[in-house]
């Protein structure tokens, strides 16, 4: 049988390279498994809704759970799920863009509610939200309001309007692919 031998220096370099690759793979695998960046709470027609988005909606009072709500996270998640469904319809019909000053006024009001620019910036940082993301959220809320006013009438009595919107949302939910990962507290 014919033998094959490597130069001892080449063999040593080869072993070090293999060892380096194995160690790097192990270290990267450990780091990837050990760090959770965010959690997906639901997916609506392929669009994820994350825990950080739900927390930001609560932190900035974009969603206000009624007093005594047993699970504010579940409540906020459901509102964001509905919002995602509505936005797909809003984007199809393209209502007019809101005035940038109206968006700025709302962001400024949130900043005042936080108490200071520093507190507001900290809340943005903690929730992983940028000012631009907040501005886009408000923009979409204003566009959705315009769409709902056009579709369901701004002058329609509140009870009748709310019933019509709830039926419309229920239909949107039936037609969409919705997967909820979050298990509400019981």
PyMOL commands that set and color helices and strands:
alter all, ss='L'
color gray80, all
select helices_A, chain A and resi 8-34+51-59+72-93+100-114+117-127+131-152+158-175
alter helices_A, ss='H'
color red, helices_A
select strands_A, chain A and resi 40-44+47-50+178-180
alter strands_A, ss='S'
color yellow, strands_A
deselect
rebuild
show_as cartoon
